[in-house]
Amino acid sequence: MNRRRLLIVGAGAAGRMVADEVIAKPELGLELVGFIDDSPALANRKIGGRSVLGQRGDIAALVDAHRIDLLLLALPSVSGDKIRQLVKICAATPAEVRIVPGLREIIIGDVSWSQIRPIQPEDLLGREAVELEPDAAARSLRERRILVTGAGGSIGSELCRWAARSRADRIILLGHAENELFELEEELNAEFPGVSTNCVIADIRDRARLDRVFLRHKPEFVFHAAAHKHVPMMEENPLEAIKTNIFGTANVVAATKICEAERMVMLSTDKAVRPTNVMGASKRVAEMLLQRAAAHWGEGGPRLSMVRFGNVLGSRGSVVPRFQRQIERGGPVTVSDPRARRYFMTIREAALLVVLAGSQARGGEVFVLDMGQQLSILELAQQMIALAGRRVAIEITGLRPGEKLTEDLWTAEFAPTQVPKVYLAEPVTPADPVLESALRGLQAAAETGDEDAVRGLLAGLLPGFPRNPGAPVTGLSQRSGSRLSAVSRSPSGEESAS
């Protein structure tokens, strides 16, 4: 039979494991031609009878000269930035590109051809995914009653799966997207038959309904994922952001107290840092609500905490699925600005960080994952197009209402935790009378439909929030690829445009 000609990029432990299996198993239908490696010490050396034929700069020529069908990236310890560079080189060739699994499999010597897979957006993160002690997370949920608001969403549903894997006593799936809840409950019942579930159709803006649900089910842990999250849409519908993200959250906090739950974790966003759009501002005010409640309750109430996310890869409404759909349609792929950059994390990281925050919280903390460098949205689009092997145009559309060129995870105030790569943001919360006055005003404005009043009140409470709706915050939507010169540092020392 015709064998696919294979070139392995990386002659280290991972590449050698794969090479040994390919040579030992002819039924795989592969012919190993050789290796690529940048180490000068390996130049022209033979490994398992196959030569190191060159370095990364030689890939295109070697693919052509040796009629390579498949390029395998066997570099599990290499940074995402270097992976992105290699993907760019490999994707310019006619060969298919695949990648080996992560470092954990390499350490235990468990790399096999069955684990080799196509490159996914997670591989382009620019960093290794952060491992957040899943066993410890599982222990905190075992035999507990867990309630998840927004359970039908991307992160809400993943939290339900984690609770089920952790053998929670009962999982209450709360939301108003009935189809998503129905499908999730069917999935959980099929995969985890020993875990009890309840689907509850409810709106977090309905305080009386929420109180009845919480008192009936008596959750011990509450994960609050329900929110309006779409930035431009909330710029157009600011009253809905206020009603759901602020006062819906206030209802969840109150219900958590009424049913005497042990803990509540709210999912927040990097857009709550120096917020410049209604969505981010509403989430920052929601954070203030939790911080105030935690301070007032002290040891006598549920332990409240928050987790700030960047963009979650693969979540609904995020850029990666949108790019995938646009590529499948043949384009164009739409990018707001060539200089736009964002933090990214995986759904697994997001869910584990939420569970970890719930287990470690003492009250009022804002947990943040150090997500390394922000990624260029334009480069991400280019990489995804290249990996798809398609010729698709990219259209620069300009920043949408409320969007920034870059995001922040924290201001200057942060503190480490006992968990590597997890930090505590320490935002300043206004005095109770100031916050209470703003909340009363926001409640009245939301009820009367006064959008101007909402923006004015947010601007008075949150320094830097623009009163003028509709315009991009930075005013920068030029179609040039120029870079910003100002930088800020994260706890890891990373420099990012600001």
C-alpha positions as CSV (number, residue, x, y, z in Angstrom):
1,M,0.0,0.0,0.0
2,N,1.0,3.6,-0.4
3,R,2.5,4.9,2.8
4,R,2.1,8.5,3.9
5,R,5.6,10.1,4.1
6,L,6.2,11.6,7.6
7,L,8.6,14.3,8.8
8,I,8.8,14.8,12.6
9,V,9.6,18.4,13.8
10,G,11.4,17.8,17.0
11,A,14.0,15.1,17.7
12,G,13.5,15.1,21.5
13,A,11.8,12.5,23.7
14,A,8.4,13.0,22.2
15,G,9.6,12.8,18.6
16,R,11.6,9.7,19.3
17,M,8.6,7.9,21.0
18,V,6.5,8.6,18.0
19,A,9.3,7.5,15.6
20,D,9.8,4.2,17.5
21,E,6.0,3.4,17.1
22,V,5.9,4.4,13.5
23,I,8.8,2.1,12.7
24,A,7.5,-0.7,14.8
25,K,4.0,-0.6,13.4
26,P,3.8,-0.7,9.6
27,E,0.1,-1.1,9.8
28,L,-0.1,2.7,10.6
29,G,0.7,3.2,6.9
30,L,3.4,5.7,7.6
31,E,7.0,6.0,6.3
32,L,9.3,8.1,8.5
33,V,11.5,10.2,6.3
34,G,13.4,11.9,9.1
35,F,13.5,14.7,11.6
36,I,13.7,18.5,11.8
37,D,15.4,20.0,14.9
38,D,17.0,23.4,15.6
39,S,19.7,22.0,17.9
40,P,23.1,22.3,16.2
41,A,24.2,19.3,18.2
42,L,21.7,17.1,16.3
43,A,22.6,18.3,12.8
44,N,23.1,15.4,10.4
45,R,22.8,12.9,13.2
46,K,20.8,9.7,12.9
47,I,18.1,8.8,15.4
48,G,16.6,5.3,15.2
49,G,18.1,5.0,11.8
50,R,16.5,8.3,10.5
51,S,18.5,11.5,9.9
52,V,18.0,15.0,11.3
53,L,17.6,16.6,7.9
54,G,17.6,20.3,8.8
55,Q,16.1,23.1,10.9
56,R,12.8,24.9,10.9
57,G,13.9,27.2,8.1
58,D,14.4,24.1,5.9
59,I,10.9,22.7,6.3
60,A,9.4,24.0,3.1
61,A,12.3,22.8,0.9
62,L,12.3,19.4,2.6
63,V,8.6,18.9,2.2
64,D,9.0,19.6,-1.5
65,A,12.2,17.6,-2.0
66,H,11.0,14.5,-0.1
67,R,7.3,14.6,-1.1
68,I,6.2,14.9,2.6
69,D,2.5,14.2,3.2
70,L,2.5,14.8,7.0
71,L,4.4,17.1,9.3
72,L,4.2,16.2,13.0
73,L,5.1,18.9,15.6
74,A,6.6,16.9,18.5
75,L,7.6,19.8,20.8
76,P,5.4,19.6,23.9
77,S,7.6,21.9,26.0
78,V,7.9,24.7,23.4
79,S,6.1,27.9,24.0
80,G,2.9,28.8,22.2
81,D,4.7,31.6,20.5
82,K,7.2,29.2,18.8
83,I,4.3,26.8,18.0
84,R,2.6,29.6,16.2
85,Q,5.8,30.4,14.2
86,L,6.1,26.7,13.3
87,V,2.4,26.5,12.3
88,K,2.9,29.4,10.0
89,I,5.9,27.7,8.3
90,C,4.2,24.3,8.1
91,A,0.8,25.7,6.9
92,A,2.5,27.3,3.9
93,T,3.4,23.8,2.6
94,P,1.0,21.2,1.1
95,A,1.6,18.8,3.9
96,E,-1.0,18.0,6.6
97,V,0.1,19.3,10.1
98,R,-0.5,17.5,13.3
99,I,0.8,17.7,16.9
100,V,1.7,15.5,19.9
101,P,-0.1,15.7,23.3
102,G,1.2,17.7,26.2
103,L,4.1,17.4,28.6
104,R,2.3,15.2,31.1
105,E,2.1,12.3,28.6
106,I,5.8,12.8,27.8
107,I,6.9,12.6,31.4
108,I,5.1,9.3,32.0
109,G,6.3,7.9,28.7
110,D,2.8,7.5,27.3
111,V,2.9,9.0,23.8
112,S,1.3,6.9,21.1
113,W,0.2,7.5,17.6
114,S,-3.5,7.2,18.7
115,Q,-3.0,10.5,20.6
116,I,-1.7,12.5,17.7
117,R,-4.2,15.0,16.6
118,P,-4.8,18.0,14.4
119,I,-3.7,21.4,15.8
120,Q,-6.4,23.1,17.7
121,P,-6.7,26.8,18.8
122,E,-5.6,25.8,22.3
123,D,-2.2,25.0,20.9
124,L,-1.8,28.6,19.8
125,L,-2.4,30.1,23.3
126,G,1.2,31.4,23.7
127,R,1.6,29.5,26.9
128,E,1.2,26.1,28.5
129,A,-2.3,25.5,29.8
130,V,-2.3,26.0,33.6
131,E,-2.9,22.8,35.6
132,L,-5.1,23.7,38.6
133,E,-5.2,20.6,40.8
134,P,-8.3,18.8,39.4
135,D,-8.2,16.4,42.3
136,A,-8.4,19.2,44.9
137,A,-11.3,20.7,42.9
138,A,-13.1,17.4,42.8
139,R,-12.8,16.9,46.5
140,S,-14.5,20.2,47.2
141,L,-17.6,19.2,45.2
142,R,-17.9,15.6,46.3
143,E,-21.2,14.7,47.9
144,R,-22.3,18.4,47.8
145,R,-25.5,20.0,46.4
146,I,-24.3,22.3,43.6
147,L,-26.4,24.9,41.9
148,V,-25.2,26.5,38.6
149,T,-27.0,29.6,37.1
150,G,-26.6,29.9,33.4
151,A,-26.1,26.2,33.4
152,G,-26.8,25.9,29.7
153,G,-23.9,28.1,28.7
154,S,-20.4,27.1,27.8
155,I,-18.8,27.5,31.2
156,G,-21.9,26.8,33.1
157,S,-22.3,23.4,31.4
158,E,-18.6,22.6,32.0
159,L,-19.1,23.4,35.7
160,C,-22.0,20.9,35.8
161,R,-19.8,18.3,34.1
162,W,-17.0,18.9,36.7
163,A,-19.6,18.6,39.5
164,A,-20.8,15.3,38.0
165,R,-17.3,13.9,37.6
166,S,-16.6,14.9,41.2
167,R,-19.6,12.8,42.3
168,A,-21.6,15.7,43.6
169,D,-24.7,14.6,45.5
170,R,-27.1,16.7,43.4
171,I,-26.7,19.3,40.6
172,I,-29.3,21.9,40.0
173,L,-29.2,23.3,36.5
174,L,-30.8,26.7,36.5
175,G,-31.4,28.9,33.4
176,H,-34.0,29.8,30.9
177,A,-32.5,28.2,27.8
178,E,-34.7,25.1,27.9
179,N,-33.2,23.2,25.0
180,E,-29.6,23.6,26.3
181,L,-30.7,22.5,29.8
182,F,-32.6,19.5,28.4
183,E,-29.6,18.4,26.4
184,L,-27.2,18.9,29.2
185,E,-29.3,16.9,31.7
186,E,-29.6,14.1,29.2
187,E,-25.8,14.1,28.8
188,L,-25.2,14.1,32.5
189,N,-27.7,11.4,33.2
190,A,-26.2,9.2,30.5
191,E,-22.5,9.7,31.5
192,F,-22.9,10.0,35.3
193,P,-26.0,7.9,36.2
194,G,-25.1,8.0,39.9
195,V,-25.5,11.8,40.1
196,S,-28.9,13.3,40.7
197,T,-29.9,16.4,38.6
198,N,-32.7,18.9,38.5
199,C,-33.5,21.3,35.6
200,V,-34.9,24.6,36.8
201,I,-36.3,27.1,34.3
202,A,-35.9,30.4,36.0
203,D,-34.8,34.0,35.4
204,I,-32.3,35.4,37.9
205,R,-34.2,38.8,37.6
206,D,-37.2,37.1,39.3
207,R,-36.3,37.5,43.0
208,A,-39.3,35.6,44.3
209,R,-38.9,32.7,42.0
210,L,-35.2,32.5,42.8
211,D,-35.8,32.5,46.6
212,R,-38.3,29.6,46.2
213,V,-35.8,27.6,44.1
214,F,-32.9,28.1,46.5
215,L,-35.0,27.3,49.6
216,R,-36.4,24.1,48.0
217,H,-33.1,22.7,46.8
218,K,-30.8,24.1,49.5
219,P,-27.6,24.2,47.5
220,E,-24.3,24.2,49.4
221,F,-22.2,25.6,46.5
222,V,-23.6,28.2,44.0
223,F,-21.7,29.0,40.8
224,H,-23.2,32.1,39.2
225,A,-22.5,32.0,35.5
226,A,-25.7,33.6,34.2
227,A,-25.0,37.0,32.6
228,H,-25.2,39.1,29.5
229,K,-21.7,39.1,28.1
230,H,-21.8,40.4,24.5
231,V,-20.0,43.8,24.5
232,P,-21.5,45.6,21.4
233,M,-25.0,44.2,22.1
234,M,-25.0,45.5,25.7
235,E,-23.9,48.9,24.4
236,E,-27.1,48.9,22.4
237,N,-29.2,47.5,25.3
238,P,-27.6,48.9,28.4
239,L,-30.7,48.5,30.6
240,E,-30.7,44.8,30.1
241,A,-27.1,44.6,31.2
242,I,-28.0,46.5,34.4
243,K,-31.1,44.4,35.1
244,T,-29.3,41.1,34.6
245,N,-25.7,41.6,35.5
246,I,-26.2,43.8,38.5
247,F,-29.6,43.3,40.0
248,G,-29.9,39.7,38.8
249,T,-26.6,39.0,40.6
250,A,-28.0,40.8,43.7
251,N,-30.9,38.4,43.7
252,V,-28.6,35.4,43.5
253,V,-26.5,36.8,46.4
254,A,-29.7,37.3,48.5
255,A,-31.0,33.8,47.7
256,T,-27.6,32.3,48.5
257,K,-27.9,33.9,52.0
258,I,-31.5,32.9,52.5
259,C,-30.8,29.2,51.9
260,E,-27.6,29.3,54.0
261,A,-25.3,28.0,51.3
262,E,-21.7,27.7,52.2
263,R,-20.1,29.4,49.1
264,M,-20.9,31.3,46.0
265,V,-18.6,32.1,43.1
266,M,-19.5,34.7,40.4
267,L,-18.0,34.5,37.0
268,S,-16.6,38.0,36.1
269,T,-14.5,39.3,33.2
270,D,-11.3,41.1,32.4
271,K,-13.6,43.8,31.0
272,A,-14.5,44.8,34.6
273,V,-11.0,46.2,35.0
274,R,-11.1,49.9,34.2
275,P,-14.4,49.3,32.4
276,T,-15.1,51.3,29.3
277,N,-18.2,49.5,28.1
278,V,-21.6,48.8,29.8
279,M,-21.0,45.0,30.0
280,G,-17.7,45.4,31.8
281,A,-19.1,48.2,34.0
282,S,-22.1,46.1,35.0
283,K,-19.8,43.2,36.0
284,R,-17.6,45.5,38.0
285,V,-20.6,46.8,39.9
286,A,-21.7,43.2,40.5
287,E,-18.2,42.5,41.9
288,M,-18.8,45.5,44.3
289,L,-22.1,44.0,45.4
290,L,-20.4,40.7,46.3
291,Q,-17.5,42.5,48.1
292,R,-19.9,44.6,50.1
293,A,-22.0,41.5,51.1
294,A,-18.9,39.6,52.1
295,A,-17.6,42.4,54.2
296,H,-21.0,42.8,56.0
297,W,-21.6,39.1,56.5
298,G,-18.1,38.2,57.7
299,E,-17.9,34.7,59.2
300,G,-21.7,34.6,59.5
301,G,-22.6,34.2,55.9
302,P,-21.7,32.3,52.7
303,R,-18.2,32.8,51.4
304,L,-18.5,34.9,48.3
305,S,-15.8,35.2,45.6
306,M,-15.3,36.2,42.0
307,V,-13.2,34.9,39.1
308,R,-12.2,37.2,36.2
309,F,-11.8,35.5,32.8
310,G,-10.3,36.6,29.6
311,N,-11.8,35.1,26.4
312,V,-12.6,31.4,26.7
313,L,-11.6,29.4,23.7
314,G,-14.5,27.6,22.1
315,S,-17.2,29.3,24.2
316,R,-20.3,30.6,22.5
317,G,-20.0,34.0,21.0
318,S,-16.2,34.0,21.3
319,V,-13.9,34.8,18.4
320,V,-12.7,31.3,17.7
321,P,-16.0,29.6,16.8
322,R,-16.9,32.7,14.8
323,F,-13.7,32.5,12.8
324,Q,-14.3,28.8,12.2
325,R,-17.8,29.5,10.9
326,Q,-16.5,32.2,8.6
327,I,-13.8,30.0,7.3
328,E,-16.2,27.2,6.6
329,R,-18.4,29.6,4.7
330,G,-15.5,30.7,2.6
331,G,-15.0,34.1,4.3
332,P,-14.4,36.8,4.8
333,V,-13.0,36.4,8.3
334,T,-13.7,39.7,10.1
335,V,-11.2,41.3,12.4
336,S,-12.0,44.5,14.2
337,D,-8.5,46.1,14.2
338,P,-5.0,44.8,13.2
339,R,-3.7,45.8,16.6
340,A,-6.4,44.2,18.7
341,R,-5.1,41.7,21.3
342,R,-6.9,39.6,23.9
343,Y,-6.2,37.2,26.7
344,F,-7.4,33.6,26.1
345,M,-8.0,30.6,28.4
346,T,-9.4,27.1,27.8
347,I,-12.8,26.1,29.0
348,R,-11.1,23.5,31.3
349,E,-9.0,26.3,32.9
350,A,-12.0,28.4,33.3
351,A,-14.1,25.7,35.0
352,L,-11.3,24.6,37.3
353,L,-10.5,28.2,38.3
354,V,-14.1,28.7,39.3
355,V,-14.1,25.5,41.4
356,L,-10.7,26.4,43.0
357,A,-11.9,29.8,43.9
358,G,-15.0,28.4,45.6
359,S,-12.9,26.0,47.6
360,Q,-10.3,28.5,48.7
361,A,-12.3,31.7,49.2
362,R,-12.5,33.3,52.6
363,G,-14.8,36.1,51.5
364,G,-14.8,38.8,48.9
365,E,-11.7,37.7,46.8
366,V,-11.3,38.4,43.1
367,F,-9.3,35.5,41.6
368,V,-7.4,35.9,38.3
369,L,-5.5,33.4,36.2
370,D,-2.2,34.7,34.8
371,M,-2.9,34.0,31.2
372,G,0.5,35.1,29.8
373,Q,0.7,37.2,26.7
374,Q,-2.3,38.6,24.9
375,L,-2.7,37.2,21.5
376,S,-3.1,39.2,18.3
377,I,-6.6,38.6,16.9
378,L,-5.3,39.2,13.4
379,E,-2.5,36.6,13.8
380,L,-5.0,34.1,15.3
381,A,-7.3,34.5,12.3
382,Q,-4.3,34.0,9.9
383,Q,-3.2,30.9,11.7
384,M,-6.7,29.4,11.7
385,I,-7.1,30.1,8.0
386,A,-3.7,28.5,7.3
387,L,-4.5,25.4,9.3
388,A,-7.8,25.0,7.5
389,G,-5.8,24.9,4.2
390,R,-8.2,27.5,2.7
391,R,-7.8,30.7,0.8
392,V,-10.0,33.1,2.7
393,A,-9.9,36.9,2.8
394,I,-9.6,38.9,6.0
395,E,-11.7,42.0,6.3
396,I,-10.8,44.7,8.8
397,T,-14.1,46.1,10.2
398,G,-13.0,48.7,12.8
399,L,-13.5,48.5,16.5
400,R,-17.1,48.0,17.5
401,P,-19.0,50.1,20.1
402,G,-17.4,49.6,23.6
403,E,-14.4,47.6,22.4
404,K,-10.8,48.3,23.3
405,L,-7.6,47.4,21.5
406,T,-6.4,45.4,24.6
407,E,-7.8,44.2,27.9
408,D,-6.4,44.2,31.4
409,L,-6.6,41.5,34.1
410,W,-5.8,43.7,37.0
411,T,-4.8,47.2,38.0
412,A,-1.6,47.8,39.9
413,E,-3.0,46.0,42.9
414,F,-2.6,42.2,43.0
415,A,-1.4,39.5,45.4
416,P,-0.2,35.9,44.9
417,T,-2.0,32.9,46.2
418,Q,-0.7,29.5,47.2
419,V,-1.6,28.2,43.7
420,P,0.9,29.0,41.0
421,K,-0.4,31.3,38.2
422,V,-3.4,32.3,40.3
423,Y,-3.5,35.8,41.8
424,L,-5.9,37.9,43.8
425,A,-6.8,41.2,42.3
426,E,-7.4,43.9,44.9
427,P,-9.8,46.5,43.3
428,V,-10.9,49.5,45.3
429,T,-14.5,49.4,46.2
430,P,-16.3,52.7,47.0
431,A,-17.8,53.4,50.5
432,D,-21.1,51.9,51.2
433,P,-23.1,55.2,51.0
434,V,-21.7,55.9,47.6
435,L,-22.4,52.5,46.2
436,E,-25.8,52.4,47.8
437,S,-26.7,55.7,46.2
438,A,-25.5,54.6,42.8
439,L,-27.5,51.3,43.1
440,R,-30.7,53.1,43.9
441,G,-30.2,55.4,41.0
442,L,-29.4,52.5,38.6
443,Q,-32.5,50.7,39.8
444,A,-34.7,53.7,39.1
445,A,-33.1,54.4,35.7
446,A,-33.5,50.7,34.7
447,E,-37.2,50.7,35.7
448,T,-37.9,54.0,33.8
449,G,-35.8,53.1,30.8
450,D,-33.4,56.1,31.2
451,E,-30.2,55.0,29.4
452,D,-28.5,58.4,29.8
453,A,-29.0,58.2,33.5
454,V,-27.5,54.7,33.6
455,R,-24.4,55.9,31.8
456,G,-24.1,58.9,34.0
457,L,-24.4,56.9,37.2
458,L,-21.8,54.3,35.9
459,A,-19.4,57.2,35.0
460,G,-19.8,58.7,38.5
461,L,-19.1,55.3,40.1
462,L,-16.3,54.0,37.8
463,P,-13.5,56.4,36.8
464,G,-12.8,56.4,33.1
465,F,-16.2,55.1,32.0
466,P,-17.4,57.1,29.0
467,R,-20.7,58.9,29.2
468,N,-20.9,59.0,25.4
469,P,-22.4,55.8,24.0
470,G,-21.6,54.2,20.7
471,A,-18.0,55.2,19.9
472,P,-15.0,52.9,20.3
473,V,-13.3,53.8,23.5
474,T,-9.8,54.4,22.1
475,G,-11.1,56.1,18.9
476,L,-8.6,53.8,17.1
477,S,-10.0,51.9,14.2
478,Q,-7.3,52.6,11.5
479,R,-6.5,49.8,9.2
480,S,-2.8,50.0,9.7
481,G,-0.8,47.4,11.6
482,S,1.1,49.8,13.8
483,R,1.9,48.8,17.4
484,L,1.1,50.6,20.6
485,S,4.2,51.8,22.5
486,A,2.9,51.9,26.1
487,V,3.3,48.7,28.1
488,S,2.1,47.4,31.4
489,R,3.4,44.4,33.4
490,S,1.5,41.4,34.8
491,P,2.8,39.5,37.9
492,S,4.6,37.2,35.5
493,G,6.6,40.1,34.1
494,E,4.8,40.0,30.8
495,E,4.7,43.2,28.8
496,S,1.4,44.0,27.1
497,A,0.1,46.9,25.1
498,S,-2.1,49.3,27.0
